[in-house]
Amino acid sequence: MSINRIKSGAVGLGLDYIGQEAGKHVEFMSDDHIVGAKLALFLGGALLVIRRDDDPDIPWPGHLDLPGGGREAGETAEVCVLRETREEVGLRLGVDALVYRRDYTRPHGTVAFFAAHLPIDAAGQVVFGDEGQGWMLMAAGDFVACDDAVPHFREQVAAYLSHLSGAGR
C-alpha cells in the first residue's frame, strides 16, 4: 500500500442518526458528553485513512486511523469532526456531507462516529496536515480486515458497512 504525504496536521452502542438528506438540517442531542469525533470518509468507493505517527507516547502508534480527534469546548460533534478533517487532510466538508452518525462509549468518554461520501476527485484536494505519516485510499473491507488498523475503528467501519448493506445502498 502506498502512503501519500503532502505537507504545506470497549466499543459500546449508542444512538444512530442515519439517512440525513442533503439540505435537510437534523437536530442532534446535546454534545456536552462527546469527547471526540471520527469520520469514515469515502472518496469514490475508497476509504481515506491516515497512518499514525510511530511515537510510542500516543495511542495506537503506526496504526491506520480515520480523520478526527478531540472535541474543543463549545463544539458540537459535527463541528469537531469537520474541523479535524480540515486540519488533518485539508478537505472542507459541510455538515450536509455527514450522512451517518453513531455514538460509541469508549473508556475515555463518548465518541461520535460519522460517515461521508465525496467524489473520487476530492482526493486531488487532500493536503496532509502535521500529524501522522501520511494518508491513502483503501477499500473499506480491507481496512476492516487490516491488522494494523485501530481495532475499534475497524469495528465501527464494519458496523457502517453492515448498515449500508442492510439499507440497500
Stockholm file with secondary structure:
# STOCKHOLM 1.0

chainA/1-169         MSINRIKSGAVGLGLDYIGQEAGKHVEFMSDDHIVGAKLALFLGGALLVIRRDDDPDIPWPGHLDLPGGGREAGETAEVCVLRETREEVGLRLGVDALVYRRDYTRPHGTVAFFAAHLPIDAAGQVVFGDEGQGWMLMAAGDFVACDDAVPHFREQVAAYLSHLSGAGR
#=GR chainA/1-169 SS CCCBCCCCCCCCCCCEEECCCTTCCCCCCCCTTEEEEEEEEEETTEEEEEECCCCTTSSSTTCEECSEEECCTTCCHHHHHHHHHHHHHCCCCCGGGEEEEEEEEETTEEEEEEEEEECGGGGGGCCCCSSSSEEEEEEHHHHHHCTTBCHHHHHHHHHHHHHHHHTTC
#=GC SS_cons         CCCBCCCCCCCCCCCEEECCCTTCCCCCCCCTTEEEEEEEEEETTEEEEEECCCCTTSSSTTCEECSEEECCTTCCHHHHHHHHHHHHHCCCCCGGGEEEEEEEEETTEEEEEEEEEECGGGGGGCCCCSSSSEEEEEEHHHHHHCTTBCHHHHHHHHHHHHHHHHTTC
//
